[in-house]
Amino acid sequence: MMRVLLSTGLIGIIFLFSCTPRKTPPNPPMPVNVFTVTGQKVWYYDKYPATTQALSQVDMRPQVQGYITGIFFKEGAVVKKGQKLYEIDQRLYQQSLKTAQANLLVAQGNLKQAQQDADRYVYLNKYNAVAKQLYDHALITLENAQGSVKASEQAVKTAGTNLTYATILAPFDGTVGFSLVKIGDMVSVGSTILNTISTNNPMAVDFVVNEKQLQHYEDLLKGRLPEPDSLFTILLPNGTLYSRLGKIYTIDRAVDQQTGAIRVRLVFPNPVNDLKVGMSCVVRVHNQDEGLQLVIPNKAIVEQMGEYFVYVVKDTVMAPKGKTTATSHDKGPQLRAFQKKVKLGQTVLDKVIIKEGIAEGDRIVIDGVQSLHDGARVTLGNGIPQENNNNNGKKK
């Protein structure tokens, strides 16, 4: 009987211990390196894709029709205002001018004769020495002759203008492109494009900014803000920096309702024609943010669903599990990493400006951030909790 009782008790004790859950030891603190946030004076540029544009550009079209008989420029060359570029067959227009001039001489002769007849009949009419019908006819003939002279004069002007139009001149200083017609080609009034000419110095550069930035550029344009000499620069398609500095020229009349953006135009000196119309480039706008900026390493940023976070390390005192409060025996500094949402600013090399979410003096984790969770226990560098981090996470 005694053996049965002892066996039963022993089995109960074993069962009790087997049913008691084992306590899982807490994960050890994760060693991390931290970066102490400080305010810094930052030099950076906002960058915008841009395109070069001519301030003036014209498609040259003929104002008279005919065959091209002369081309007097080198394609792609810089030309001066009034320089002869094309010539259309002038023979027809020269003949038309001569005919108009001859008709004018005839009209002037008829006017002279009509004037003499009218003067004679006016004199005779004073003495009632001529029939009223002949007198009226003489005056009407004079008026018709005067009208014929005016019409003939206008015909001479038109013929002269057409002859002038047969020679196409450069409308302004600029650069011409490849000719779209050759000698012997037939051209029509207004429909045939001969060439395109555009100004090249200065050169316009257009880029688009968000409507939230509009007031800043309006202030620059109207002189309400100082415009430093180095405010606007451009990077050429090969990535090199253009040697000349630009200035704001104008702002488009309206914001695009679909994109909320508006076009801004700069102008850059282009004395040696390095900039060509239609080039893709990058506008760099030197920042004018005043004061110190909070700058942290890029690798400290964690992106989640389009939002950005950092882990800020803070000293905490935590009560052990099973206790509602920490006792004097439990108290002691523990470092924990807490997730903070931040608003990013401009990227500067391997760092990024933080606009919102952290403060100067915060310590942020810069290594192993992907392995952390909100409230995770951490140690600094060598595993020993540190009260401060003047060495930015380096071992002492």
ZANUMAR-288900 format. One record per residue (C-alpha): residue number from 1; x, y, z; residue in three letters. Coordinates in pm, 1 decimal, m for minus. Layout:
# residues N
{node NUM; {X; Y; Z}; 'Ala'}
...
END
This chain:
# residues 396
{node 1; {0.0; 0.0; 0.0}; 'Met'}
{node 2; {283.8; 238.7; 88.1}; 'Met'}
{node 3; {450.6; 165.7; m243.0}; 'Arg'}
{node 4; {134.2; 252.7; m429.2}; 'Val'}
{node 5; {104.6; 588.5; m249.8}; 'Leu'}
{node 6; {466.7; 678.4; m312.6}; 'Leu'}
{node 7; {437.7; 591.6; m678.4}; 'Ser'}
{node 8; {120.8; 793.6; m711.0}; 'Thr'}
{node 9; {282.6; 1100.1; m548.4}; 'Gly'}
{node 10; {592.1; 1072.8; m761.4}; 'Leu'}
{node 11; {384.5; 1054.6; m1077.9}; 'Ile'}
{node 12; {188.8; 1363.5; m969.4}; 'Gly'}
{node 13; {505.0; 1564.3; m909.4}; 'Ile'}
{node 14; {645.6; 1465.7; m1248.1}; 'Ile'}
{node 15; {316.0; 1556.5; m1416.3}; 'Phe'}
{node 16; {308.5; 1894.6; m1241.1}; 'Leu'}
{node 17; {656.1; 1986.9; m1358.0}; 'Phe'}
{node 18; {588.0; 1865.2; m1711.3}; 'Ser'}
{node 19; {278.6; 2088.5; m1736.9}; 'Cys'}
{node 20; {453.8; 2399.9; m1610.6}; 'Thr'}
{node 21; {551.1; 2617.9; m1916.0}; 'Pro'}
{node 22; {915.5; 2692.3; m1944.4}; 'Arg'}
{node 23; {1007.1; 3060.2; m1951.0}; 'Lys'}
{node 24; {1162.4; 3162.4; m2282.8}; 'Thr'}
{node 25; {1468.2; 3374.8; m2218.7}; 'Pro'}
{node 26; {1432.7; 3726.4; m2369.4}; 'Pro'}
{node 27; {1620.8; 3804.3; m2686.9}; 'Asn'}
{node 28; {1953.8; 3965.7; m2611.7}; 'Pro'}
{node 29; {1991.5; 4333.6; m2697.9}; 'Pro'}
{node 30; {2099.9; 4390.8; m3055.8}; 'Met'}
{node 31; {2429.0; 4577.8; m3097.5}; 'Pro'}
{node 32; {2378.6; 4884.3; m3315.4}; 'Val'}
{node 33; {2568.7; 5191.4; m3420.4}; 'Asn'}
{node 34; {2395.8; 5522.7; m3379.8}; 'Val'}
{node 35; {2426.7; 5870.7; m3523.5}; 'Phe'}
{node 36; {2365.2; 6176.8; m3308.9}; 'Thr'}
{node 37; {2154.0; 6428.9; m3499.0}; 'Val'}
{node 38; {2300.3; 6779.1; m3514.0}; 'Thr'}
{node 39; {2207.7; 7091.6; m3704.9}; 'Gly'}
{node 40; {2432.9; 7160.6; m4002.7}; 'Gln'}
{node 41; {2467.2; 7430.5; m4263.1}; 'Lys'}
{node 42; {2394.8; 7246.6; m4585.9}; 'Val'}
{node 43; {2486.4; 7344.6; m4941.2}; 'Trp'}
{node 44; {2275.5; 7158.3; m5193.8}; 'Tyr'}
{node 45; {2081.4; 7199.1; m5515.3}; 'Tyr'}
{node 46; {1726.3; 7117.9; m5611.4}; 'Asp'}
{node 47; {1738.0; 6952.8; m5953.0}; 'Lys'}
{node 48; {1478.4; 6967.2; m6229.9}; 'Tyr'}
{node 49; {1475.9; 6812.1; m6578.8}; 'Pro'}
{node 50; {1474.2; 7092.3; m6834.8}; 'Ala'}
{node 51; {1482.8; 7168.9; m7206.4}; 'Thr'}
{node 52; {1652.9; 7451.7; m7392.0}; 'Thr'}
{node 53; {1427.5; 7677.3; m7597.9}; 'Gln'}
{node 54; {1484.1; 7968.3; m7834.2}; 'Ala'}
{node 55; {1345.6; 8302.4; m7721.1}; 'Leu'}
{node 56; {1247.8; 8362.6; m8085.5}; 'Ser'}
{node 57; {1197.5; 8097.1; m8351.6}; 'Gln'}
{node 58; {1036.8; 8128.0; m8695.1}; 'Val'}
{node 59; {951.1; 7884.5; m8972.6}; 'Asp'}
{node 60; {1036.3; 8069.0; m9292.2}; 'Met'}
{node 61; {766.0; 8031.3; m9558.9}; 'Arg'}
{node 62; {752.1; 8197.3; m9902.8}; 'Pro'}
{node 63; {506.5; 8481.6; m9960.4}; 'Gln'}
{node 64; {515.3; 8431.9; m10337.6}; 'Val'}
{node 65; {527.1; 8113.9; m10540.7}; 'Gln'}
{node 66; {787.8; 8007.9; m10789.7}; 'Gly'}
{node 67; {1104.7; 7806.0; m10835.0}; 'Tyr'}
{node 68; {1401.2; 7836.2; m10599.3}; 'Ile'}
{node 69; {1686.9; 7989.3; m10797.9}; 'Thr'}
{node 70; {1937.4; 8062.3; m10521.9}; 'Gly'}
{node 71; {2044.4; 7953.8; m10170.5}; 'Ile'}
{node 72; {2295.3; 8190.2; m10009.3}; 'Phe'}
{node 73; {2388.6; 8047.5; m9669.2}; 'Phe'}
{node 74; {2563.6; 7753.9; m9507.5}; 'Lys'}
{node 75; {2328.9; 7519.4; m9326.9}; 'Glu'}
{node 76; {2353.3; 7549.5; m8950.2}; 'Gly'}
{node 77; {2530.6; 7883.9; m8974.0}; 'Ala'}
{node 78; {2476.2; 8196.1; m8767.7}; 'Val'}
{node 79; {2321.2; 8469.0; m8983.1}; 'Val'}
{node 80; {2252.6; 8839.1; m8937.1}; 'Lys'}
{node 81; {1921.8; 9020.0; m8963.3}; 'Lys'}
{node 82; {1853.8; 9115.0; m9326.3}; 'Gly'}
{node 83; {2102.7; 8863.2; m9467.7}; 'Gln'}
{node 84; {1993.6; 8711.6; m9801.5}; 'Lys'}
{node 85; {1901.1; 8343.9; m9760.7}; 'Leu'}
{node 86; {1687.0; 8232.5; m10058.8}; 'Tyr'}
{node 87; {1584.0; 8365.0; m10395.9}; 'Glu'}
{node 88; {1272.6; 8268.2; m10591.8}; 'Ile'}
{node 89; {1263.2; 8311.4; m10970.7}; 'Asp'}
{node 90; {1219.5; 8688.3; m11010.1}; 'Gln'}
{node 91; {1152.2; 8716.0; m11382.2}; 'Arg'}
{node 92; {774.4; 8694.3; m11358.5}; 'Leu'}
{node 93; {765.3; 8950.9; m11078.3}; 'Tyr'}
{node 94; {1002.8; 9185.4; m11260.0}; 'Gln'}
{node 95; {774.7; 9172.7; m11564.0}; 'Gln'}
{node 96; {469.7; 9233.7; m11348.0}; 'Ser'}
{node 97; {638.4; 9537.7; m11197.0}; 'Leu'}
{node 98; {727.5; 9678.8; m11539.3}; 'Lys'}
{node 99; {370.9; 9624.8; m11660.5}; 'Thr'}
{node 100; {230.5; 9798.7; m11354.4}; 'Ala'}
{node 101; {469.3; 10089.4; m11401.3}; 'Gln'}
{node 102; {365.6; 10123.5; m11767.7}; 'Ala'}
{node 103; {m2.0; 10118.1; m11675.5}; 'Asn'}
{node 104; {66.7; 10389.4; m11421.3}; 'Leu'}
{node 105; {219.8; 10608.9; m11691.1}; 'Leu'}
{node 106; {m89.1; 10560.0; m11908.5}; 'Val'}
{node 107; {m317.9; 10641.4; m11617.4}; 'Ala'}
{node 108; {m118.2; 10952.0; m11535.5}; 'Gln'}
{node 109; {m144.2; 11063.2; m11902.7}; 'Gly'}
{node 110; {m518.8; 11010.0; m11901.9}; 'Asn'}
{node 111; {m544.6; 11204.5; m11579.4}; 'Leu'}
{node 112; {m351.6; 11493.3; m11727.9}; 'Lys'}
{node 113; {m580.1; 11505.7; m12029.5}; 'Gln'}
{node 114; {m892.7; 11474.0; m11815.6}; 'Ala'}
{node 115; {m769.0; 11754.9; m11591.5}; 'Gln'}
{node 116; {m716.3; 11985.5; m11889.4}; 'Gln'}
{node 117; {m1062.2; 11906.5; m12031.2}; 'Asp'}
{node 118; {m1224.6; 11961.5; m11693.4}; 'Ala'}
{node 119; {m1048.4; 12295.4; m11645.7}; 'Asp'}
{node 120; {m1169.3; 12409.2; m11989.9}; 'Arg'}
{node 121; {m1529.9; 12308.9; m11927.5}; 'Tyr'}
{node 122; {m1530.0; 12469.3; m11583.4}; 'Val'}
{node 123; {m1419.2; 12798.1; m11740.9}; 'Tyr'}
{node 124; {m1682.3; 12780.1; m12015.8}; 'Leu'}
{node 125; {m1953.9; 12686.0; m11767.4}; 'Asn'}
{node 126; {m1900.0; 13016.0; m11584.6}; 'Lys'}
{node 127; {m2029.9; 13193.9; m11893.6}; 'Tyr'}
{node 128; {m2291.7; 12934.7; m11984.9}; 'Asn'}
{node 129; {m2093.1; 12867.0; m12300.5}; 'Ala'}
{node 130; {m2106.3; 12484.8; m12279.7}; 'Val'}
{node 131; {m2381.1; 12229.2; m12249.4}; 'Ala'}
{node 132; {m2446.0; 12105.4; m11896.1}; 'Lys'}
{node 133; {m2407.8; 11745.6; m12010.9}; 'Gln'}
{node 134; {m2056.2; 11804.2; m12146.6}; 'Leu'}
{node 135; {m1956.7; 11985.4; m11828.0}; 'Tyr'}
{node 136; {m2076.1; 11698.8; m11605.4}; 'Asp'}
{node 137; {m1910.6; 11440.0; m11827.7}; 'His'}
{node 138; {m1575.9; 11621.4; m11801.4}; 'Ala'}
{node 139; {m1588.2; 11619.4; m11421.2}; 'Leu'}
{node 140; {m1678.6; 11249.2; m11408.6}; 'Ile'}
{node 141; {m1399.3; 11167.2; m11651.5}; 'Thr'}
{node 142; {m1155.2; 11353.8; m11426.1}; 'Leu'}
{node 143; {m1266.3; 11156.7; m11120.0}; 'Glu'}
{node 144; {m1231.0; 10829.1; m11309.5}; 'Asn'}
{node 145; {m882.9; 10925.1; m11423.4}; 'Ala'}
{node 146; {m782.5; 11010.1; m11068.3}; 'Gln'}
{node 147; {m911.2; 10669.2; m10953.0}; 'Gly'}
{node 148; {m721.1; 10493.8; m11229.4}; 'Ser'}
{node 149; {m397.8; 10661.0; m11120.8}; 'Val'}
{node 150; {m449.1; 10549.9; m10761.0}; 'Lys'}
{node 151; {m522.9; 10193.6; m10871.9}; 'Ala'}
{node 152; {m215.9; 10192.6; m11094.9}; 'Ser'}
{node 153; {0.6; 10323.4; m10812.1}; 'Glu'}
{node 154; {m125.5; 10044.6; m10586.2}; 'Gln'}
{node 155; {m55.2; 9788.8; m10858.0}; 'Ala'}
{node 156; {302.9; 9915.5; m10878.2}; 'Val'}
{node 157; {339.8; 9881.1; m10500.5}; 'Lys'}
{node 158; {197.8; 9526.9; m10507.0}; 'Thr'}
{node 159; {425.0; 9422.6; m10792.4}; 'Ala'}
{node 160; {722.3; 9576.3; m10614.7}; 'Gly'}
{node 161; {632.3; 9397.5; m10291.8}; 'Thr'}
{node 162; {601.2; 9063.3; m10471.1}; 'Asn'}
{node 163; {940.0; 9119.1; m10631.0}; 'Leu'}
{node 164; {1082.6; 9193.5; m10286.1}; 'Thr'}
{node 165; {921.2; 8877.4; m10146.7}; 'Tyr'}
{node 166; {1104.5; 8676.1; m10410.0}; 'Ala'}
{node 167; {1416.3; 8737.6; m10200.6}; 'Thr'}
{node 168; {1395.1; 8579.9; m9852.9}; 'Ile'}
{node 169; {1597.1; 8759.4; m9584.0}; 'Leu'}
{node 170; {1680.5; 8661.8; m9226.3}; 'Ala'}
{node 171; {1419.3; 8823.7; m8996.4}; 'Pro'}
{node 172; {1663.5; 8852.5; m8703.3}; 'Phe'}
{node 173; {2007.9; 8747.4; m8586.8}; 'Asp'}
{node 174; {2006.9; 8374.1; m8528.3}; 'Gly'}
{node 175; {2098.4; 8028.6; m8646.3}; 'Thr'}
{node 176; {1946.1; 7862.1; m8952.6}; 'Val'}
{node 177; {1889.9; 7489.8; m8977.3}; 'Gly'}
{node 178; {1908.0; 7247.5; m9267.5}; 'Phe'}
{node 179; {1736.1; 7374.9; m9579.9}; 'Ser'}
{node 180; {1411.3; 7194.2; m9656.0}; 'Leu'}
{node 181; {1420.1; 7291.6; m10024.9}; 'Val'}
{node 182; {1681.8; 7272.9; m10296.6}; 'Lys'}
{node 183; {1753.2; 7486.2; m10601.7}; 'Ile'}
{node 184; {1488.0; 7413.8; m10863.2}; 'Gly'}
{node 185; {1216.2; 7317.8; m10615.0}; 'Asp'}
{node 186; {872.7; 7472.3; m10665.3}; 'Met'}
{node 187; {743.8; 7650.2; m10355.3}; 'Val'}
{node 188; {391.5; 7767.5; m10275.5}; 'Ser'}
{node 189; {268.9; 8064.6; m10078.9}; 'Val'}
{node 190; {245.7; 7990.5; m9706.4}; 'Gly'}
{node 191; {248.3; 7609.5; m9733.0}; 'Ser'}
{node 192; {614.1; 7532.9; m9801.3}; 'Thr'}
{node 193; {861.8; 7562.9; m9511.8}; 'Ile'}
{node 194; {1199.6; 7672.8; m9643.0}; 'Leu'}
{node 195; {1394.4; 7664.0; m9317.0}; 'Asn'}
{node 196; {1373.1; 7745.5; m8946.4}; 'Thr'}
{node 197; {1569.7; 8024.0; m8782.2}; 'Ile'}
{node 198; {1604.2; 8071.4; m8408.4}; 'Ser'}
{node 199; {1785.8; 8303.4; m8173.6}; 'Thr'}
{node 200; {2071.6; 8147.6; m7978.1}; 'Asn'}
{node 201; {2209.1; 8414.3; m7744.9}; 'Asn'}
{node 202; {2073.4; 8423.0; m7482.7}; 'Pro'}
{node 203; {1921.2; 8075.3; m7467.3}; 'Met'}
{node 204; {1606.1; 7998.8; m7271.1}; 'Ala'}
{node 205; {1583.8; 7695.7; m7041.7}; 'Val'}
{node 206; {1237.4; 7576.0; m6937.6}; 'Asp'}
{node 207; {1158.4; 7355.1; m6638.6}; 'Phe'}
{node 208; {851.7; 7270.3; m6431.9}; 'Val'}
{node 209; {797.9; 7329.3; m6059.3}; 'Val'}
{node 210; {517.0; 7237.7; m5822.8}; 'Asn'}
{node 211; {257.7; 7507.3; m5758.3}; 'Glu'}
{node 212; {363.4; 7508.9; m5391.0}; 'Lys'}
{node 213; {695.1; 7658.5; m5504.2}; 'Gln'}
{node 214; {532.3; 7921.3; m5725.2}; 'Leu'}
{node 215; {543.8; 8203.3; m5468.5}; 'Gln'}
{node 216; {919.2; 8157.8; m5421.8}; 'His'}
{node 217; {984.8; 8198.2; m5794.1}; 'Tyr'}
{node 218; {740.8; 8488.8; m5819.7}; 'Glu'}
{node 219; {937.4; 8664.5; m5544.9}; 'Asp'}
{node 220; {1262.1; 8603.6; m5734.7}; 'Leu'}
{node 221; {1113.9; 8727.9; m6061.7}; 'Leu'}
{node 222; {975.8; 9047.6; m5906.9}; 'Lys'}
{node 223; {1288.5; 9121.9; m5704.9}; 'Gly'}
{node 224; {1131.2; 9063.5; m5364.8}; 'Arg'}
{node 225; {1407.9; 8812.9; m5288.6}; 'Leu'}
{node 226; {1778.7; 8851.8; m5364.3}; 'Pro'}
{node 227; {1897.1; 8636.8; m5653.5}; 'Glu'}
{node 228; {2253.8; 8517.0; m5588.0}; 'Pro'}
{node 229; {2478.0; 8486.6; m5892.1}; 'Asp'}
{node 230; {2508.1; 8111.3; m5838.6}; 'Ser'}
{node 231; {2135.6; 8046.3; m5787.6}; 'Leu'}
{node 232; {2073.9; 7885.7; m6130.2}; 'Phe'}
{node 233; {2313.0; 7651.1; m6310.3}; 'Thr'}
{node 234; {2259.7; 7367.2; m6558.3}; 'Ile'}
{node 235; {2413.2; 7027.9; m6621.4}; 'Leu'}
{node 236; {2459.8; 6943.7; m6990.0}; 'Leu'}
{node 237; {2348.1; 6608.4; m7137.5}; 'Pro'}
{node 238; {2695.7; 6462.1; m7079.3}; 'Asn'}
{node 239; {2678.1; 6555.8; m6710.3}; 'Gly'}
{node 240; {2923.5; 6845.7; m6724.1}; 'Thr'}
{node 241; {2843.6; 7180.1; m6564.8}; 'Leu'}
{node 242; {2771.7; 7463.1; m6808.8}; 'Tyr'}
{node 243; {3015.4; 7744.9; m6742.7}; 'Ser'}
{node 244; {2762.5; 8031.1; m6757.6}; 'Arg'}
{node 245; {2512.9; 8127.2; m6486.9}; 'Leu'}
{node 246; {2144.7; 8182.8; m6553.2}; 'Gly'}
{node 247; {1875.1; 8421.3; m6436.5}; 'Lys'}
{node 248; {1500.3; 8384.5; m6402.7}; 'Ile'}
{node 249; {1323.7; 8527.6; m6709.2}; 'Tyr'}
{node 250; {951.7; 8460.1; m6680.4}; 'Thr'}
{node 251; {683.8; 8227.9; m6540.2}; 'Ile'}
{node 252; {403.0; 8072.0; m6742.3}; 'Asp'}
{node 253; {57.6; 8228.5; m6723.3}; 'Arg'}
{node 254; {m125.8; 7933.2; m6563.6}; 'Ala'}
{node 255; {m84.7; 7621.1; m6349.3}; 'Val'}
{node 256; {m161.3; 7289.1; m6516.8}; 'Asp'}
{node 257; {m480.9; 7173.9; m6342.7}; 'Gln'}
{node 258; {m402.8; 6805.4; m6396.5}; 'Gln'}
{node 259; {m46.4; 6806.0; m6262.7}; 'Thr'}
{node 260; {m47.6; 7109.4; m6031.7}; 'Gly'}
{node 261; {274.7; 7226.3; m6196.2}; 'Ala'}
{node 262; {381.8; 7544.1; m6372.6}; 'Ile'}
{node 263; {661.7; 7619.7; m6616.4}; 'Arg'}
{node 264; {947.2; 7853.1; m6525.6}; 'Val'}
{node 265; {1187.3; 7997.2; m6784.4}; 'Arg'}
{node 266; {1550.4; 8089.7; m6723.7}; 'Leu'}
{node 267; {1794.5; 8253.4; m6964.4}; 'Val'}
{node 268; {2162.7; 8170.8; m7001.4}; 'Phe'}
{node 269; {2431.0; 8354.3; m7201.7}; 'Pro'}
{node 270; {2530.3; 8148.3; m7506.4}; 'Asn'}
{node 271; {2805.2; 8347.1; m7680.8}; 'Pro'}
{node 272; {2975.6; 8051.7; m7852.0}; 'Val'}
{node 273; {2655.4; 7858.6; m7927.0}; 'Asn'}
{node 274; {2731.3; 7566.1; m7694.4}; 'Asp'}
{node 275; {2360.8; 7539.3; m7614.4}; 'Leu'}
{node 276; {2137.4; 7414.7; m7894.5}; 'Lys'}
{node 277; {1760.5; 7444.0; m7910.9}; 'Val'}
{node 278; {1586.8; 7132.8; m7780.4}; 'Gly'}
{node 279; {1872.8; 7002.7; m7564.3}; 'Met'}
{node 280; {1783.8; 6805.5; m7252.3}; 'Ser'}
{node 281; {1960.0; 6930.8; m6942.7}; 'Cys'}
{node 282; {1920.2; 6950.6; m6566.1}; 'Val'}
{node 283; {1852.5; 7279.8; m6389.1}; 'Val'}
{node 284; {2020.9; 7309.8; m6049.8}; 'Arg'}
{node 285; {1864.6; 7561.8; m5813.6}; 'Val'}
{node 286; {2088.4; 7644.9; m5519.1}; 'His'}
{node 287; {1894.5; 7610.6; m5196.1}; 'Asn'}
{node 288; {1818.3; 7927.2; m5003.7}; 'Gln'}
{node 289; {1702.4; 7760.6; m4681.8}; 'Asp'}
{node 290; {1819.1; 7969.5; m4390.0}; 'Glu'}
{node 291; {1952.4; 7824.0; m4065.5}; 'Gly'}
{node 292; {2080.2; 7478.6; m3978.6}; 'Leu'}
{node 293; {1936.7; 7161.1; m4129.6}; 'Gln'}
{node 294; {1901.6; 6816.8; m3967.8}; 'Leu'}
{node 295; {2101.8; 6575.8; m4182.8}; 'Val'}
{node 296; {2130.8; 6199.3; m4129.0}; 'Ile'}
{node 297; {2284.1; 5910.5; m4329.8}; 'Pro'}
{node 298; {2063.3; 5761.3; m4600.3}; 'Asn'}
{node 299; {2113.2; 5412.2; m4460.9}; 'Lys'}
{node 300; {1920.6; 5506.7; m4145.8}; 'Ala'}
{node 301; {1597.0; 5542.0; m4343.9}; 'Ile'}
{node 302; {1341.1; 5258.9; m4352.4}; 'Val'}
{node 303; {1067.1; 5277.1; m4615.7}; 'Glu'}
{node 304; {730.9; 5114.5; m4547.9}; 'Gln'}
{node 305; {433.5; 5151.6; m4782.7}; 'Met'}
{node 306; {559.4; 5479.2; m4921.9}; 'Gly'}
{node 307; {632.1; 5627.4; m4578.7}; 'Glu'}
{node 308; {971.9; 5679.5; m4420.8}; 'Tyr'}
{node 309; {1088.2; 5594.1; m4069.6}; 'Phe'}
{node 310; {1398.9; 5596.6; m3851.7}; 'Val'}
{node 311; {1475.6; 5422.1; m3523.2}; 'Tyr'}
{node 312; {1548.9; 5659.8; m3236.7}; 'Val'}
{node 313; {1741.8; 5511.5; m2943.2}; 'Val'}
{node 314; {1617.4; 5615.5; m2598.1}; 'Lys'}
{node 315; {1701.9; 5524.3; m2237.4}; 'Asp'}
{node 316; {1412.0; 5345.8; m2065.5}; 'Thr'}
{node 317; {1337.9; 5173.4; m1731.8}; 'Val'}
{node 318; {1120.1; 4867.4; m1785.2}; 'Met'}
{node 319; {944.0; 4643.2; m1528.5}; 'Ala'}
{node 320; {1011.9; 4269.6; m1565.9}; 'Pro'}
{node 321; {736.0; 4051.8; m1702.3}; 'Lys'}
{node 322; {477.4; 3963.4; m1443.0}; 'Gly'}
{node 323; {524.5; 4291.4; m1256.3}; 'Lys'}
{node 324; {315.0; 4599.5; m1298.6}; 'Thr'}
{node 325; {589.5; 4835.1; m1184.0}; 'Thr'}
{node 326; {966.1; 4831.5; m1166.6}; 'Ala'}
{node 327; {1124.4; 4786.3; m824.3}; 'Thr'}
{node 328; {1446.2; 4938.9; m702.3}; 'Ser'}
{node 329; {1615.3; 4606.4; m773.9}; 'His'}
{node 330; {1481.9; 4604.1; m1132.1}; 'Asp'}
{node 331; {1560.0; 4962.2; m1216.9}; 'Lys'}
{node 332; {1844.3; 5030.1; m1454.3}; 'Gly'}
{node 333; {1903.0; 5192.5; m1792.5}; 'Pro'}
{node 334; {1786.6; 4997.2; m2094.7}; 'Gln'}
{node 335; {1829.6; 5120.5; m2447.5}; 'Leu'}
{node 336; {1539.6; 5065.7; m2682.6}; 'Arg'}
{node 337; {1489.0; 5165.3; m3045.1}; 'Ala'}
{node 338; {1158.3; 5335.4; m3119.7}; 'Phe'}
{node 339; {1029.0; 5384.2; m3471.8}; 'Gln'}
{node 340; {963.6; 5747.8; m3571.9}; 'Lys'}
{node 341; {798.4; 5864.6; m3893.3}; 'Lys'}
{node 342; {996.4; 6135.4; m4072.7}; 'Val'}
{node 343; {952.3; 6371.1; m4366.0}; 'Lys'}
{node 344; {1244.4; 6367.6; m4606.5}; 'Leu'}
{node 345; {1401.3; 6667.8; m4772.1}; 'Gly'}
{node 346; {1678.6; 6696.0; m5030.2}; 'Gln'}
{node 347; {1938.2; 6419.1; m5066.9}; 'Thr'}
{node 348; {2296.1; 6543.7; m5026.5}; 'Val'}
{node 349; {2551.4; 6282.6; m5135.9}; 'Leu'}
{node 350; {2503.6; 5986.7; m4895.3}; 'Asp'}
{node 351; {2289.3; 6185.7; m4651.3}; 'Lys'}
{node 352; {1937.0; 6323.0; m4648.7}; 'Val'}
{node 353; {1780.2; 6630.8; m4490.6}; 'Ile'}
{node 354; {1499.8; 6556.5; m4242.8}; 'Ile'}
{node 355; {1221.3; 6815.5; m4241.5}; 'Lys'}
{node 356; {999.6; 6666.1; m3969.0}; 'Glu'}
{node 357; {994.6; 6379.5; m3717.0}; 'Gly'}
{node 358; {1321.0; 6404.5; m3521.4}; 'Ile'}
{node 359; {1503.0; 6669.1; m3322.1}; 'Ala'}
{node 360; {1859.7; 6778.1; m3271.7}; 'Glu'}
{node 361; {2032.7; 6551.4; m3020.4}; 'Gly'}
{node 362; {1830.9; 6239.9; m3108.6}; 'Asp'}
{node 363; {2032.3; 5922.8; m3154.3}; 'Arg'}
{node 364; {1925.3; 5721.5; m3456.8}; 'Ile'}
{node 365; {2025.7; 5370.7; m3558.7}; 'Val'}
{node 366; {2234.8; 5359.4; m3876.5}; 'Ile'}
{node 367; {2319.8; 4985.4; m3898.9}; 'Asp'}
{node 368; {2088.0; 4684.8; m3900.9}; 'Gly'}
{node 369; {1767.9; 4885.6; m3916.4}; 'Val'}
{node 370; {1593.6; 4616.0; m4122.3}; 'Gln'}
{node 371; {1625.7; 4371.8; m3828.9}; 'Ser'}
{node 372; {1470.6; 4603.0; m3569.3}; 'Leu'}
{node 373; {1113.4; 4643.9; m3453.6}; 'His'}
{node 374; {947.9; 4920.3; m3256.1}; 'Asp'}
{node 375; {1068.9; 4903.7; m2894.4}; 'Gly'}
{node 376; {1351.7; 4655.9; m2960.8}; 'Ala'}
{node 377; {1630.4; 4636.4; m2698.5}; 'Arg'}
{node 378; {1966.3; 4752.9; m2830.2}; 'Val'}
{node 379; {2318.7; 4817.1; m2714.9}; 'Thr'}
{node 380; {2560.8; 5063.4; m2861.1}; 'Leu'}
{node 381; {2853.9; 4928.8; m3054.4}; 'Gly'}
{node 382; {3035.8; 4701.3; m2806.3}; 'Asn'}
{node 383; {2721.2; 4582.0; m2627.0}; 'Gly'}
{node 384; {2745.8; 4817.0; m2327.7}; 'Ile'}
{node 385; {2457.3; 5067.0; m2298.5}; 'Pro'}
{node 386; {2586.8; 5421.0; m2334.7}; 'Gln'}
{node 387; {2428.3; 5740.0; m2209.1}; 'Glu'}
{node 388; {2552.8; 5943.4; m2502.1}; 'Asn'}
{node 389; {2719.3; 5887.4; m2834.3}; 'Asn'}
{node 390; {2970.2; 6154.5; m2909.1}; 'Asn'}
{node 391; {3156.0; 5913.9; m3136.9}; 'Asn'}
{node 392; {2853.2; 5850.4; m3360.9}; 'Asn'}
{node 393; {2839.7; 5481.8; m3278.6}; 'Gly'}
{node 394; {3213.8; 5406.1; m3288.1}; 'Lys'}
{node 395; {3367.6; 5196.7; m3015.5}; 'Lys'}
{node 396; {3547.9; 5386.4; m2745.7}; 'Lys'}
END
